[in-house]
């Protein structure tokens, strides 16, 4: 699965994307964020407040309770504003 990072997440992690293979117990977006934090100090610091992070699974914005089963791309980004 490809993880894409946007805005300040991308800046704080110093990468725009990475390919990962989460273990089977990582089933939801929330699980994925926790798993990413547990394996990388930079991710842990960047994602200290997971509730601020929005997610899209295969280009569809989803809540943190959404499944990542069979996901090809998960995008993580901060809240967006528009005008």
Secondary structure, 3 states (H helix, E strand, C coil): CEEEECHHHHHHHCCCEEECCCCCCCCEHHHHHHHHHHHCHHHHHHCCCHHHEEEEECCEEECCCCECCCCCEEEEEECCCCC
